[in-house]
Amino acid sequence: MKRRDLLTSASALALAGCASETEDCGAGAAEERFSWKMVTTWPPNFPGLGTGVLKLVDFIERASRGRLRIKVYAAGELVPAFEVFDTVSSGTAEMGHGAAYYWKGKSPATQFFTAIPFGMSAQEMKGWLYSAGGLELYRELYAGFGLVPFLAGNTGVQMGGWFNREINGVEDLNGLKMRIPGLGGEVLKRAGGTPVNLPGSELFTALQTGSIDATEWVGPYNDVAFGLHQAAKYYYYPGWQEPGPVLECIVNRAAYDTLPPDLQAIIEIACSALNDQMDAEFTARNAATLAQLRDDGDIEIRPFPDDVLRQLRILSDEVIADLAAEDPVVARVAESFIDFRDSVADWTEISEYAMLKTRQL
């Protein structure tokens, strides 16, 4: 109820937002103004992800009536994609947007706040984070780096990736060099493959030149935007490695604390709004782009064989168990994540999953 009331207030402010930076907007114009920088892991104006960041900034600036202005720097414009976390932590930029599993070098526990293999759907992730203790663990972890994280986007279930060779059995993963971040990369390694972590802007060239054999990115909408369908023939599903990946907005704690409470609330509500709208955008755009790919006679859209998925699931459980045994922070986060995943499964089974199966009757 409180979240809904705040959203209503923020929406009203946004609709009454200033037409220009210099327009007098009443009482807010006399209050302190802030100029921030935001760095991202995404290429400039990249569909869904990069444009989502611009939408977030627009929400904040209009709802704040110009009191909080944010200049966006895409990956490579101010810092490289994988330096976003450190840049915001140090205060060089006040905000950042990316995916938590990129920062596994800071703490392996970060990966649980994007996605883990055979984890949860976007809907289930929201349930864990907003209503079952996940957000508290997320913020506790990031507090040690001087950061405040917010959910700020979700692509929904992803594709398994583009491959330059067929995957007919587990043995075909042996020696496979694939761009795959997070815990999915660790699982591939145990299956005999070689995981590679590359920013999105480098994927097409790496796949086309053969420096990698396969890559996962997001799904049809974003994959076609990068031209990956022109660099590989086989498109596998489902995205076992990222069933409901959360994207994050991170804010420097010291900078956040300088804001008055209403601007802090606007950031929170704007991030929540983007989280819902991005998920909706990917659902619609993935569907439309998939239809285009199905009409391309050079592309084969295939499911992973069942024995491959079974083996990847076994290896995923091993990877998570080993990480939890080595790191007490991972153990605590993993326990919360897995407990919720297992408990919500009964409801998902007789609600979303059962309803979807009726379409096949």
Number of C-alpha atoms within 10 A of each C-alpha: 6 7 12 10 10 16 19 13 14 24 18 13 17 19 12 14 18 20 12 11 14 9 12 14 17 10 7 13 17 10 10 10 14 13 11 14 17 24 31 29 26 25 19 19 13 17 17 22 24 21 16 21 30 17 19 22 22 17 25 27 23 25 27 26 26 25 21 20 19 20 14 22 21 23 23 16 13 17 17 16 23 20 18 26 27 16 20 25 24 15 17 15 24 23 29 28 30 27 28 26 24 22 19 15 10 13 15 19 25 23 23 26 24 23 27 23 24 19 22 25 20 22 15 17 26 20 17 20 19 13 11 15 15 21 18 12 17 20 15 14 19 18 15 10 16 18 26 22 26 23 26 28 30 29 27 24 23 22 22 25 25 28 24 18 14 15 17 14 15 18 13 15 21 15 15 21 21 27 25 23 22 25 22 24 20 18 26 23 20 17 20 16 19 21 24 15 15 16 17 21 16 10 23 20 15 18 22 16 10 14 12 21 20 28 29 24 22 22 26 25 21 21 22 17 12 20 13 25 20 13 20 23 18 19 27 20 17 17 23 22 29 30 24 27 28 28 24 22 25 27 25 24 21 15 17 17 11 11 15 11 10 13 19 15 18 25 24 20 26 24 25 18 18 21 24 18 18 23 21 16 17 24 16 12 16 22 13 13 17 15 11 12 17 12 9 10 8 12 16 16 14 14 16 20 14 12 12 17 17 12 14 22 17 11 20 24 13 14 18 19 14 13 16 19 12 10 13 12 18 22 18 13 22 19 13 16 22 15 13 20 20 12 10 15 14 10 12 16 11 11 11 11 12 12 12 11 9 8 7 6 5
